[in-house]
Amino acid sequence: MPGVHWSRRSSKEDPRETISFQGSERRLGDLEKACFELHASLSHRVSRLEGDVQKKCLQGTAFRAEHERASLKADVYNARRSFKSLETHYQEIRRLLNNREMC
C-alpha cells in the first residue's frame, strides 16, 4: 500500500508491530494488522485485475480495429469492382453511340 510501511520494532512490554502511515507511527493490534494486510492484498489484486481488464480491452480494440479494417478493405474492393463494371458499361454505351452516329 503506498504510504504505509511496516516495521518489526517491538519491545518486551509491547510486542505489537509498528506501522508508519503518512509520516506518523503507531502500534497495531492483531485485528488492525489483519485489516491492513487484507487491504493491501485486495489493493494489489484489484490493480492486477484492472491491468488485466485494460489489456483485454486493448486486445478487444485491436480486434475491432482489425475487423473494421477488413470491412473497409472489402468495401474498397467492392467499390473498385463496381467502378470497373460501370466503366465497362460506359465504354459499351460510348461504342454504341459512336456506331449509331456513323450510321
C-alpha distances in whole Angstrom, upper triangle without the diagonal:
4,6,6,8,10,14,17,19,22,25,28,28,25,23,20,17,15,12,11,10,11,14,15,15,16,17,16,18,18,17,15,13,14,12,9,9,11,8,5,9,10,7,8,12,12,11,14,16,16,17,19,21,21,23,25,26,27,29,31,31,33,35,36,37,39,41,42,43,45,46,47,49,51,52,53,55,57,57,59,61,62,63,65,67,68,69,71,72,73,75,77,78,79,81,83,83,85,87,88,89,91,93
4,6,8,11,15,18,20,23,26,29,29,26,25,21,18,16,13,11,9,9,12,14,15,17,18,18,21,21,20,17,16,17,15,12,13,14,11,9,12,13,10,11,14,14,13,15,18,17,18,21,22,22,23,26,27,27,29,31,31,33,35,36,37,39,41,42,43,45,46,47,49,51,52,53,55,57,57,59,61,62,63,65,67,67,68,71,72,72,74,77,77,78,80,82,83,84,86,87,88,90,92
4,7,10,13,17,18,21,24,27,27,24,23,20,17,14,10,8,6,5,8,10,12,14,16,16,19,20,20,16,15,17,16,12,14,16,13,11,15,16,13,14,18,18,16,19,22,21,21,25,26,25,27,30,30,31,33,35,35,36,39,40,40,42,44,45,46,49,50,50,52,54,55,56,58,60,60,62,64,65,66,68,70,70,72,74,75,76,78,80,80,81,84,85,86,87,90,91,91,93,96
4,7,10,13,15,17,21,24,24,21,19,16,13,11,7,6,5,7,9,10,10,11,13,13,16,17,17,13,12,14,13,9,11,13,11,9,13,15,13,14,17,17,17,19,22,22,22,25,26,27,28,31,31,32,34,36,37,38,40,41,42,44,46,47,48,50,51,52,54,56,57,58,60,62,62,64,66,67,68,70,72,73,74,76,77,78,80,82,83,84,86,88,88,89,92,93,94,96,98
4,7,10,12,15,18,22,22,19,17,14,11,9,6,5,7,9,10,10,9,11,12,12,15,16,17,14,12,14,14,11,11,15,13,11,14,17,15,15,19,20,19,21,24,24,24,27,29,29,30,33,34,34,36,38,39,40,42,44,44,46,48,49,50,52,54,54,56,58,59,60,62,64,65,66,68,69,70,72,74,75,76,78,80,80,82,84,85,86,88,90,90,92,94,95,96,98,100
4,7,9,12,15,18,19,16,14,11,8,6,5,6,9,12,12,12,10,10,10,10,13,13,15,12,10,12,13,10,10,14,14,12,14,17,16,16,19,21,21,22,25,26,26,28,30,31,32,34,36,36,38,40,41,42,44,46,46,48,50,51,52,54,56,57,58,60,61,62,64,66,67,68,70,72,73,75,76,77,78,81,82,83,84,86,87,88,90,92,93,94,96,98,98,100,103
4,6,9,12,16,17,14,12,10,6,5,6,8,11,14,13,12,10,10,10,11,14,14,17,14,12,15,16,13,13,17,17,15,18,21,20,20,23,25,24,26,28,29,29,32,34,34,35,38,39,40,41,43,44,45,47,49,50,51,53,55,55,57,59,60,61,64,65,66,68,69,70,72,74,75,76,78,80,81,82,84,85,86,88,90,91,92,94,96,96,97,100,101,102,104,106
4,6,10,13,14,12,9,8,5,7,9,11,14,17,17,15,12,12,10,11,13,14,16,15,12,15,17,15,14,18,19,17,19,22,22,22,25,27,27,28,30,32,32,34,36,37,37,40,41,42,44,46,47,48,50,51,52,54,56,57,58,60,61,63,64,66,67,68,70,72,73,74,76,77,78,80,82,83,84,86,88,88,90,92,93,94,96,98,99,100,102,104,104,106,109
4,7,10,12,10,8,8,6,6,9,11,15,18,16,15,11,11,9,11,14,15,18,16,14,17,19,17,17,21,22,20,22,25,25,25,28,30,30,31,34,35,35,37,39,40,41,43,45,45,47,49,50,51,53,55,55,57,59,60,61,63,65,66,67,69,70,71,73,75,76,77,79,81,81,83,85,86,87,89,91,91,93,95,96,97,99,101,102,103,105,107,107,109,111
4,7,8,6,5,6,6,7,11,13,17,20,18,16,12,11,9,11,12,13,17,16,14,17,19,18,18,22,23,22,24,27,27,27,30,32,32,33,35,37,37,39,41,42,43,45,47,48,49,51,52,53,55,57,58,59,61,62,64,65,67,68,69,71,73,74,76,77,78,80,82,83,84,86,88,89,90,92,93,94,96,98,99,100,102,104,104,106,108,109,110,112,114
4,5,5,5,8,9,10,14,16,20,23,21,18,15,13,11,13,14,16,19,18,17,20,22,21,22,25,26,25,27,30,30,31,33,35,35,37,39,40,41,43,45,46,47,49,50,51,53,55,56,57,59,61,61,63,65,66,67,69,71,72,73,75,76,78,79,81,82,84,85,87,88,90,91,92,94,96,97,98,100,102,103,104,106,107,108,109,112,113,114,116,118
4,6,6,9,12,14,17,20,23,26,24,22,18,16,13,15,15,16,20,20,19,21,24,23,23,27,28,28,29,32,33,33,35,37,38,39,41,43,43,45,47,48,49,51,53,54,55,57,58,60,61,63,64,66,67,69,70,72,73,74,76,78,79,80,82,84,85,86,88,89,90,92,94,95,96,98,100,101,102,104,105,106,108,110,111,112,114,116,116,118,121
4,6,9,12,13,17,20,22,25,24,21,17,15,12,14,14,16,19,19,18,21,23,23,24,27,28,28,30,32,33,34,36,38,38,40,42,43,44,46,48,49,50,52,53,55,56,58,59,60,62,64,65,66,68,69,71,72,74,75,76,78,80,81,83,84,85,87,89,90,91,93,95,96,97,99,100,101,103,105,106,107,109,111,111,113,115,116,117,119,121
4,6,8,10,14,16,19,22,21,18,14,12,9,10,10,12,15,15,15,18,20,19,20,23,24,24,26,28,29,30,32,34,35,36,38,39,40,42,44,45,46,48,50,51,52,54,55,57,58,60,61,63,64,66,67,69,70,71,73,75,76,77,79,81,82,83,85,86,87,89,91,92,93,95,97,97,99,101,102,103,105,107,108,109,111,112,113,115,117
4,7,9,13,16,19,22,21,19,15,13,9,10,10,11,14,14,13,16,18,18,18,21,22,22,24,26,27,28,30,32,33,34,36,37,38,40,42,43,44,46,48,49,50,52,53,55,56,58,59,60,62,63,65,66,68,69,71,72,74,75,77,78,80,81,83,84,85,87,89,90,91,93,95,95,97,99,100,101,103,105,106,107,109,110,111,113,115
4,7,10,13,16,19,19,16,12,10,6,6,6,8,11,11,9,12,14,14,15,18,19,19,20,23,24,24,27,28,29,31,33,34,35,37,39,40,41,43,44,46,47,49,50,51,53,54,56,57,59,60,62,63,65,66,68,69,71,72,74,75,76,78,80,81,82,84,86,87,88,90,91,92,94,96,97,98,100,102,102,104,106,107,108,110,112
4,7,10,13,16,16,14,10,9,6,6,8,9,12,10,8,12,14,12,13,16,17,16,18,21,21,22,24,26,27,28,30,31,32,34,36,37,38,40,42,43,44,46,47,48,50,52,53,54,56,57,59,60,62,63,65,67,68,69,71,72,73,75,77,78,79,81,83,84,85,87,88,89,91,93,94,95,97,99,99,101,103,104,105,107,109
4,7,10,13,12,10,7,5,4,6,9,11,13,11,9,13,14,12,13,17,17,16,19,21,21,21,24,26,26,28,30,31,32,34,35,36,38,40,41,42,44,45,46,48,50,51,52,54,56,57,58,60,61,62,64,66,67,68,70,72,72,74,76,77,78,80,82,83,84,86,88,88,90,92,93,94,96,98,98,100,102,103,104,106,108
4,6,10,10,8,6,6,6,7,10,12,13,10,9,12,12,10,11,15,14,13,16,18,17,19,22,23,23,25,27,27,28,31,32,33,34,37,38,39,41,42,43,44,47,48,49,51,52,53,54,57,58,59,60,63,63,65,67,68,69,71,73,74,75,77,78,79,80,83,84,85,87,89,89,90,93,94,95,96,99,100,100,102,105
4,7,6,6,4,7,9,10,14,16,17,13,12,15,15,12,14,17,15,14,17,19,18,19,22,23,22,25,27,27,28,31,32,32,34,36,37,38,40,42,42,44,46,47,48,50,52,52,53,56,57,58,59,62,63,64,66,67,68,70,72,73,74,76,77,78,79,82,83,83,85,87,88,89,91,93,93,95,97,98,99,101,103
4,5,5,6,8,11,11,15,17,17,13,13,15,14,11,13,16,14,13,17,18,16,18,21,21,20,23,25,25,26,29,30,30,32,34,35,36,38,40,40,42,44,45,45,48,49,50,51,54,55,55,57,59,60,61,63,65,65,67,69,70,71,73,75,76,77,79,80,81,83,85,86,86,89,91,91,92,95,96,96,99,101
4,6,8,11,14,15,19,20,20,16,16,19,17,14,17,19,16,15,19,20,17,19,22,22,21,24,26,25,26,29,30,30,32,35,35,35,38,39,39,41,44,44,45,47,49,49,50,53,54,54,56,59,59,60,63,64,64,66,68,69,70,72,74,74,76,78,79,79,82,84,84,85,88,89,89,91,93,94,95,97,99
4,7,10,14,15,19,21,22,18,18,21,19,16,19,21,19,18,22,23,21,22,25,25,24,27,30,29,29,33,34,33,35,38,38,38,41,43,43,44,47,48,48,50,52,53,54,56,57,58,59,62,62,63,66,67,68,69,72,73,73,75,77,78,79,81,83,83,85,87,87,88,91,92,92,94,96,97,98,100,102
4,7,10,13,16,19,19,16,16,19,18,15,18,21,19,18,22,23,21,23,26,26,26,29,31,30,31,34,35,35,37,40,40,41,43,45,45,47,49,50,50,53,54,55,56,59,60,60,62,64,65,66,68,70,70,72,74,75,76,78,80,80,81,84,85,85,87,90,90,91,93,95,95,97,99,100,101,103,105
4,7,10,13,16,17,14,13,17,17,14,16,19,18,18,21,23,21,23,26,27,26,29,31,31,32,35,36,36,38,40,41,42,44,46,46,48,50,51,52,54,56,56,57,60,61,62,63,66,66,67,70,71,72,73,76,77,77,80,81,82,83,85,87,87,89,91,92,93,95,97,97,99,101,102,103,105,107
4,6,10,13,14,11,11,15,15,13,15,18,17,17,21,22,22,23,26,27,27,29,31,32,33,35,37,37,39,41,42,43,45,47,47,49,51,52,53,55,57,57,59,61,62,63,65,67,68,69,71,72,73,75,77,78,79,81,83,83,85,87,88,89,91,93,93,94,97,98,99,100,103,103,104,106,109
4,7,10,12,9,9,13,14,12,14,17,17,17,20,22,22,23,26,27,28,30,32,32,34,36,37,38,40,42,43,44,46,47,48,50,52,53,54,56,57,58,60,62,63,64,66,68,69,70,72,74,74,76,78,79,80,82,84,84,86,88,89,90,92,94,95,96,98,100,100,102,104,105,106,108,110
4,7,8,6,6,9,10,9,11,14,14,15,17,19,20,21,23,25,26,27,29,30,32,33,35,36,38,39,40,42,44,45,46,48,49,51,52,54,55,56,58,60,61,62,64,66,67,68,70,71,72,74,76,77,78,80,82,83,84,86,87,88,90,92,93,94,96,98,98,100,102,103,104,106,108
4,6,5,6,9,10,11,12,14,15,16,18,20,21,23,24,26,27,29,30,31,33,35,36,37,39,40,42,43,45,46,47,49,51,52,53,55,56,58,59,61,62,63,65,67,68,69,71,73,74,76,77,78,80,82,83,84,85,88,89,89,92,93,94,95,98,99,100,101,103,104,105,108,109
4,6,5,6,9,10,10,12,14,15,16,18,20,21,22,24,26,27,28,30,32,33,34,36,37,39,40,42,43,44,46,48,49,50,52,53,55,56,58,59,60,62,64,65,66,68,70,71,72,74,76,77,78,80,81,82,84,86,87,88,90,92,93,94,96,97,98,100,102,103,104,106,108
4,5,5,6,9,10,10,12,14,15,16,18,20,21,22,24,26,27,28,30,31,32,34,36,37,38,40,42,42,44,46,47,48,50,52,53,54,56,58,58,60,62,63,64,66,68,69,70,72,74,75,76,78,79,80,82,84,85,86,88,90,90,92,94,95,96,98,100,101,102,104,106
4,5,5,6,9,10,10,12,14,15,16,18,20,21,22,24,25,27,29,30,31,33,34,36,37,39,40,41,43,45,46,47,49,50,52,53,55,56,57,59,60,62,63,65,66,68,69,71,72,73,75,77,78,79,81,83,84,84,87,88,89,90,93,94,95,96,98,99,100,103,104
4,5,5,6,8,10,11,12,14,15,16,18,20,21,23,24,26,27,29,30,31,33,34,36,37,39,40,42,43,45,46,47,49,50,52,53,55,56,58,59,61,62,64,65,67,68,70,71,72,74,76,77,78,80,82,83,84,86,88,88,90,92,93,94,96,98,99,100,102,104
4,6,5,6,8,10,10,12,14,15,16,18,20,21,22,24,26,27,28,30,31,32,34,36,37,38,40,42,43,44,46,47,48,50,52,53,54,56,58,59,60,62,64,65,66,68,70,71,72,74,75,76,78,80,81,82,84,86,87,88,90,91,92,94,96,97,98,100,102
4,5,5,6,9,10,10,12,14,15,16,18,20,21,22,24,25,26,28,30,31,32,34,36,36,38,40,41,42,44,46,47,48,50,52,52,54,56,57,58,60,62,63,64,66,68,69,70,72,73,74,76,78,79,80,82,84,84,86,88,89,90,92,94,95,96,98,100
4,5,5,6,9,10,10,12,14,15,16,18,20,21,22,24,25,27,28,30,31,33,34,36,37,39,40,41,43,45,46,47,49,51,52,53,55,56,57,59,61,62,63,65,67,68,69,71,72,73,75,77,78,79,81,83,84,85,87,88,89,91,93,94,95,97,99
4,5,5,6,9,10,11,12,14,15,17,18,20,21,23,24,26,27,29,30,32,33,34,36,37,39,40,42,43,45,46,48,49,50,52,53,55,56,58,60,61,62,64,66,67,68,70,71,72,74,76,77,78,80,82,83,84,86,87,88,90,92,93,94,96,98
4,5,5,6,8,10,10,12,14,15,16,18,20,21,22,24,25,27,28,30,31,32,34,36,37,38,40,41,43,44,46,47,48,50,52,53,54,56,58,59,60,62,64,65,66,68,69,70,72,74,75,76,78,80,81,82,84,85,86,88,90,91,92,94,96
4,5,5,6,9,10,10,12,14,15,16,18,20,21,22,24,25,26,28,30,31,32,34,35,36,38,40,41,42,44,46,47,48,50,52,53,54,56,57,58,60,62,63,64,66,68,69,70,72,73,74,76,78,79,80,82,84,84,86,88,89,90,92,94
4,6,5,6,9,10,11,12,14,15,17,18,20,21,23,24,26,27,29,30,31,33,34,36,37,39,40,42,43,45,46,47,49,51,52,53,55,57,58,59,61,62,63,65,67,68,69,71,73,73,75,77,78,79,81,83,84,85,87,88,89,92,93
4,5,5,6,9,10,11,12,14,15,17,18,20,21,23,24,26,27,28,30,32,33,34,36,37,39,40,42,43,45,46,48,49,50,52,54,55,56,58,60,61,62,64,65,67,68,70,71,72,74,76,77,78,80,82,83,84,86,87,88,90,92
4,5,5,6,9,10,10,12,14,15,16,18,20,21,22,24,25,26,28,30,31,32,34,36,37,38,40,41,42,44,46,47,48,50,52,53,54,56,58,59,60,62,63,64,66,68,69,70,72,74,75,76,78,79,80,82,84,85,86,88,90
4,5,5,6,9,10,10,12,14,15,16,18,20,21,22,24,25,27,28,30,31,32,34,36,37,38,40,41,43,44,46,47,49,50,52,53,55,56,57,59,61,62,63,65,67,68,69,71,72,73,74,77,78,79,80,83,84,85,87,89
4,5,5,6,9,10,11,12,14,15,17,18,20,21,23,24,26,27,29,30,31,33,34,36,37,39,40,42,43,45,46,47,49,51,52,54,55,56,58,60,61,62,64,66,67,68,70,71,72,74,76,77,78,80,82,83,84,86,88
4,6,5,6,9,10,10,12,14,15,16,18,20,21,22,24,25,27,28,30,31,32,34,36,37,38,40,41,43,44,46,47,49,50,52,53,55,56,58,59,60,62,64,65,66,68,70,71,72,74,75,76,78,80,81,82,84,86
4,5,5,6,9,10,10,12,14,15,16,18,20,21,22,24,25,26,28,30,31,32,34,36,37,38,40,41,42,44,46,47,48,50,52,53,54,56,57,58,60,62,63,64,66,68,69,70,72,74,74,76,78,79,80,82,84
4,5,5,6,9,10,10,12,14,15,16,18,20,21,22,24,25,26,28,30,31,32,34,35,37,38,40,41,43,44,46,47,49,50,52,53,55,56,57,59,61,62,63,65,67,67,69,71,72,73,75,77,78,79,81,83
4,5,5,6,9,10,11,12,14,15,16,18,20,21,22,24,25,27,28,30,31,33,34,36,37,39,40,42,43,45,46,48,49,51,52,54,55,56,58,60,61,62,64,65,67,68,70,71,72,74,76,77,78,80,82
4,5,5,6,8,10,10,12,14,15,16,18,20,21,22,24,25,26,28,30,31,32,34,35,37,38,40,41,43,44,46,47,49,50,52,53,54,56,58,59,60,62,64,65,66,68,69,70,72,74,75,76,78,80
4,5,5,6,9,10,10,12,14,15,16,18,20,21,22,24,25,26,28,30,31,32,34,36,37,38,40,41,42,44,46,47,48,50,52,53,54,56,57,58,60,62,63,64,66,68,68,70,72,73,74,76,78
4,5,5,6,9,10,10,12,14,15,16,18,20,21,22,24,25,26,28,30,31,32,34,36,37,39,40,41,43,45,46,47,49,51,52,53,55,56,57,59,61,62,63,65,67,67,69,71,72,73,75,77
4,5,5,6,9,10,10,12,14,15,16,18,20,21,22,24,25,27,28,30,31,33,34,36,37,39,40,42,43,44,46,48,49,50,52,54,55,56,58,59,61,62,64,65,66,68,70,71,72,74,76
4,5,5,6,9,10,10,12,14,15,16,18,20,21,22,24,25,26,28,30,31,32,34,36,37,38,40,42,43,44,46,47,48,50,52,53,54,56,58,59,60,62,63,64,66,68,69,70,72,74
4,5,5,6,9,10,10,12,14,15,16,18,20,21,22,24,25,26,28,30,31,32,34,36,37,38,40,41,42,44,46,47,48,50,52,52,54,56,57,58,60,62,63,64,66,67,68,71,72
4,5,5,6,9,10,10,12,14,15,16,18,20,21,22,24,25,27,28,30,31,33,34,36,37,39,40,41,43,45,46,47,49,51,51,53,55,56,57,59,61,62,63,65,67,68,70,72
4,5,5,6,8,10,10,12,14,15,16,18,20,21,22,24,25,27,28,30,31,33,34,36,37,38,40,42,43,44,46,48,49,50,52,53,55,56,58,59,60,62,64,65,66,68,70
4,5,5,6,8,10,10,12,14,15,16,18,20,20,22,24,25,26,28,30,31,32,34,36,37,38,40,41,42,44,46,47,48,50,52,53,54,56,57,58,60,62,63,64,66,68
4,5,5,6,8,10,10,12,14,15,16,18,19,21,22,24,25,26,28,30,31,32,34,35,37,38,40,41,42,44,46,47,48,50,51,53,55,56,57,58,61,62,63,65,67
4,5,5,6,9,10,10,12,14,15,16,18,20,21,22,24,25,27,28,30,31,33,34,36,37,39,40,41,43,45,46,47,49,50,52,53,55,56,58,59,61,62,64,66
4,5,5,6,8,10,10,12,14,15,16,18,20,21,22,24,25,27,28,30,31,33,34,36,37,38,40,42,43,44,46,48,49,50,52,53,54,56,58,59,60,62,64
4,5,5,6,8,10,10,12,14,15,16,18,20,21,22,24,25,26,28,30,31,32,34,36,37,38,40,41,42,44,46,47,48,50,52,53,54,56,57,58,60,62
4,5,5,6,8,10,10,12,14,15,16,18,20,21,22,24,25,27,28,30,31,33,34,36,37,39,40,41,43,45,46,47,49,51,51,53,55,56,57,59,61
4,5,5,6,9,10,11,12,14,15,16,18,20,21,22,24,26,27,28,30,32,33,34,36,37,39,40,42,43,45,46,48,49,50,52,54,55,56,58,60
4,5,5,6,8,10,10,12,14,15,16,18,20,21,22,24,25,27,28,30,31,32,34,36,37,38,40,42,43,44,46,47,48,50,52,53,54,56,58
4,5,5,6,9,10,10,12,14,15,16,18,20,21,22,24,25,26,28,30,31,32,34,36,36,38,40,41,42,44,46,47,48,50,52,53,55,57
4,5,5,6,9,10,10,12,14,15,16,18,20,21,22,24,25,27,28,30,31,33,34,36,37,39,40,41,43,45,46,47,49,51,52,53,55
4,5,5,6,9,10,11,12,14,15,16,18,20,21,22,24,26,27,28,30,32,33,34,36,37,39,40,42,43,44,46,48,49,50,52,54
4,5,5,6,8,10,10,12,14,15,16,18,20,21,22,24,25,26,28,30,31,32,34,36,37,38,40,41,42,44,46,47,48,50,52
4,5,5,6,9,10,10,12,14,15,16,18,20,21,22,24,25,26,28,30,31,33,34,36,37,39,40,41,43,45,46,47,49,51
4,5,5,6,9,10,10,12,14,15,16,18,20,21,22,24,25,27,29,30,31,33,34,36,37,39,40,42,43,45,46,48,50
4,5,5,6,9,10,11,12,14,15,16,18,20,21,22,24,26,27,28,30,31,33,34,36,37,38,40,42,43,44,46,48
4,5,5,6,9,10,10,12,14,15,16,18,20,21,22,24,25,26,28,30,31,32,34,36,37,38,40,41,42,44,46
4,5,5,6,9,10,11,12,14,15,17,18,20,21,23,24,25,27,29,30,31,33,35,36,37,39,40,41,43,45
4,5,5,6,9,10,10,12,14,15,16,18,20,21,22,24,26,27,28,30,31,33,34,36,37,39,40,42,44
4,5,5,6,9,10,10,12,14,15,16,18,20,21,22,24,25,26,28,30,31,32,34,36,37,38,40,42
4,5,5,6,9,10,10,12,14,15,16,18,20,20,22,24,25,26,28,30,31,32,34,36,37,38,40
4,5,5,6,9,10,11,12,14,15,17,18,20,21,23,24,25,27,29,30,31,33,34,36,37,39
4,5,5,6,8,10,10,12,14,15,16,18,20,21,22,24,26,27,28,30,31,33,34,36,38
4,5,5,6,9,10,10,12,14,15,16,18,20,21,22,24,25,26,28,30,31,32,34,36
4,5,5,6,9,10,10,12,14,15,16,18,20,21,22,24,25,26,28,30,31,33,35
4,5,5,6,9,10,11,12,14,15,16,18,20,21,23,24,26,27,28,30,32,33
4,5,5,6,8,10,10,12,14,15,16,18,20,21,22,24,25,27,28,30,32
4,5,5,6,8,10,10,12,14,15,16,18,20,21,22,24,25,26,28,30
4,5,5,6,9,10,10,12,14,15,16,18,20,21,22,24,25,27,29
4,5,5,6,9,10,11,12,14,15,17,18,20,21,22,24,26,27
4,5,5,6,9,10,10,12,14,15,16,18,20,21,22,24,26
4,5,5,6,9,10,10,12,14,15,16,18,20,21,22,24
4,5,5,6,9,10,10,12,14,15,16,18,20,21,23
4,5,5,6,9,10,10,12,14,15,16,18,20,21
4,5,5,6,9,10,10,12,14,15,16,18,20
4,5,5,6,9,10,10,12,14,15,16,19
4,5,5,6,9,10,10,12,14,15,17
4,5,5,6,9,10,10,12,14,15
4,5,5,6,9,10,10,12,14
4,5,5,6,9,10,11,13
4,5,5,6,9,10,11
4,5,5,6,9,10
4,5,5,6,9
4,5,5,7
4,5,5
4,5
4
